Structure formats: structure tokens, C-alpha cells
Amino acid sequence: MDGRTFRVLTVFDQWSRWSPILETAQSMSGNAMAAALARAFAKHEKPRTITVDHGTDHLTSP
């Protein structure tokens, strides 16, 4: 609403259609992403593979 950008780390299980992580922040470092994954893996089984989609680098309002 105030024009600040934000990031969302979404981890999605393509087989079960379940998302164990939706992590939001104004900026997200590699360490923050690793910590979010570690929290998820502490509760749930580790995946055999991971697919990464960087999405759009940034969006601007018209």
C-alpha cells in the first residue's frame, strides 16, 4: 500500500500441492532463505529435488 517492495519465499510440494513455507520480507538474504528451509526440514521430510523459479526480478506500479 505504501509502495515498498517485498519478497515472498514460497516452497511448494508439486506432488501433494502443499506449501510448508510462505516467508515474506522486504528483502531476503541467502541466510534467511536457508533458515526458512531448515525450519521446514526440521518438521517435514527433505525433498529429493528442488526446482527454483526466480519469478520476476521486480515489479513496478504503472
HELIX and SHEET records of a PDB file:
HELIX    1   1 GLY A   30  LYS A   43  1                                  14    
SHEET    1   A 2 ARG A   7  ASP A  13  0                                        
SHEET    2   A 2 TRP A  18  ALA A  25 -1                                        
END                                                                             
